[in-house]
Amino acid sequence: MKCTDLFLITFGLVTGMAISSCSSPGDSAKHRELKDSLYHSDIIAPYTDSIEQFPSRHDLLFKRGLMLFNDHPDFALENFEAALKLDSDNVDYLAGAGEAALVIPDYPKAVNYFAMANKLAPGYAYLQYKWAIALIEDKQYSAADSVAMYIQQDSVYADKGYYLQARIAEDLGDTARAIQLLKTGIDLVGIKADHEAVLEMGDLLTKKNSLEALQYYQLAFRQDTTDAEPIAAIGDYYSRQKNYGEALKAYERSILIDPTHTFSYIGTGDIYMKEGKYQQALETYHLAIKSAPNEALAFYKRGLAYEKLGNKEAAAADFLKAISFRRDYKEASMALERVKQ
């Protein structure tokens, strides 16, 4: 097994995740308390006990970091960095630290760790890809473009090189170039194209009101028939075109694939609101909240339905709930003030 194989198997090829478990510098006591609780939980405790007994076992620190990564990338990073202090030339540890730094996020640190990993293991397209992602997030576009062009020479990862350049083009506001680059990469490998790149292509074409968006959403669904997102995106496309009949069919199909797909319920409710079917919208937003009890948008939308039905008290309660989940939710704050009048 090559030096980076363990890392590749563990993390897979990802372009980013949204995790909100990181502690802020101002709550260090709470941070320490949470860490102590996690380190002595049933799943993690065996690693913690072994590390206390064998403090020089950097491999145990790395494994504990892997166990913590999904839910607590900040603690995972601490473990990866501790492992690096004991074995600074380990590519797996550097890559792990880079991944965790991307998630937290600490983009300069991610760039540094992936740069070091690539220096130790040149020629691994996966590590080059993650390095480029970190560079893009850190807005080092020229350096990222150079890495992307190098990746395009790789027989397996070539399409991802074009996807990276498309990301840069999007960040710089050049949507036409982004679409061209994504198309080049997708055409290169077809059904094996990066799933997120295919969805992004559909989204960009949707914003341009291009019917061609549908073929990319359909390709994304063929890539993974368990993923409701491409079908929901078709619903969004038709809703944007005011073809509400086709939009509702797509949303219904996406919910059959995934009954917890919150935004399909919200999309359906939005159509009912536009059609003046406020009670049906209310019932659909109920389902959205049931599928995602912490989704601020769902509470805001249900509040609007209550408001249309004349139930200002229930509307105010939902707007308050939305604000509790998203403190900077201006629309919900304005709506709350409106129903209080």
Secondary structure as UniProt FT lines:
FT   TURN            3..4
FT   HELIX           5..11
FT   HELIX           25..27
FT   HELIX           28..39
FT   TURN            42..44
FT   HELIX           45..53
FT   TURN            55..56
FT   HELIX           58..69
FT   TURN            70..71
FT   HELIX           73..86
FT   TURN            88..89
FT   HELIX           91..103
FT   TURN            104..105
FT   HELIX           107..120
FT   TURN            122..123
FT   HELIX           125..137
FT   TURN            138..139
FT   HELIX           141..151
FT   TURN            152..153
FT   TURN            155..157
FT   HELIX           158..171
FT   TURN            172..173
FT   HELIX           175..189
FT   HELIX           190..192
FT   HELIX           195..207
FT   TURN            208..209
FT   TURN            211..212
FT   HELIX           213..223
FT   TURN            225..226
FT   HELIX           229..240
FT   TURN            241..242
FT   HELIX           244..257
FT   TURN            259..260
FT   HELIX           262..274
FT   TURN            275..276
FT   HELIX           278..291
FT   TURN            293..294
FT   HELIX           296..308
FT   TURN            309..310
FT   HELIX           312..325
FT   TURN            327..328
FT   HELIX           330..340
//
